[in-house]
């Protein structure tokens, strides 16, 4: 195809004009991405800019943070917090002093108060009232979480009073029990509100907390007695000492140990009292047959 000289000049001019427009737009975009940070700002490591400490962004500018009296800039420098002993007012614009009532002190956070030892918050939570400690009780130092008192040792709280714990004969006072304040002495066990002696039978002994009994090795429980364990032929007394198991190659059948019948293609399993088929075989009707 042949172009006339006039048409070729016109086409070249159009291409040059388009290229110049593209370059101009790219330059504008680049300059937009590389905006100069406003006053009291700096480049952000994440791109763009951010206000310096003590200033906050308002549209495209950084304006000073107005810190009211009894306040300070927060650790990030983008807002303010009240000093210890002050809290923000209802509008969140100023700091007002924490009102500490009589017999109270500023808490560890510095923004609220707790009652002194021997006092608890009143019903409205606005002041501290003295703890009324009943007889046989003392202040517990937990005024913020309960009544502010607890019963003395050997006493129990009942309806706001401290009553003495009754410890029956053959028992001792204990604070470890959840449902009572006493435990039976060794060799006794609880039956209602009393402790009864535990009697181990012949060939027996006290176990656990010594409120029960077990049988010696070679014997087992039968009602209130210990009777000998009858070990059959080809059996042995097991590790518990109170029962028996069959020797390897035998299995239990009632009160006896009978020899295992191991079919062809099988071997005694890990228990020693059963068998399993070799790899590639499976059990069917007491025999090992091919799985193929």
Beta strands, then each sheet from edge to edge (+ up, - down):
strand 1: 41-43
strand 2: 49-51
strand 3: 55-58
strand 4: 61-64
strand 5: 71-73
strand 6: 80-82
strand 7: 86-88
strand 8: 95-97
strand 9: 104-106
strand 10: 113-115
strand 11: 119-121
strand 12: 128-130
strand 13: 137-139
strand 14: 149-151
strand 15: 155-158
strand 16: 161-164
strand 17: 171-173
strand 18: 182-184
strand 19: 188-191
strand 20: 194-197
strand 21: 204-207
strand 22: 212-215
strand 23: 219-222
strand 24: 225-228
strand 25: 235-237
strand 26: 244-246
strand 27: 250-253
strand 28: 256-259
strand 29: 266-268
strand 30: 275-277
strand 31: 281-284
strand 32: 287-290
sheet 1: 1+ 2-
sheet 2: 3+ 4-
sheet 3: 5+ 6-
sheet 4: 7+ 8-
sheet 5: 9+ 10-
sheet 6: 11+ 12-
sheet 7: 13+ 14-
sheet 8: 15+ 16-
sheet 9: 17+ 18-
sheet 10: 19+ 20-
sheet 11: 21+ 22-
sheet 12: 23+ 24-
sheet 13: 25+ 26-
sheet 14: 27+ 28-
sheet 15: 29+ 30-
sheet 16: 31+ 32-
end
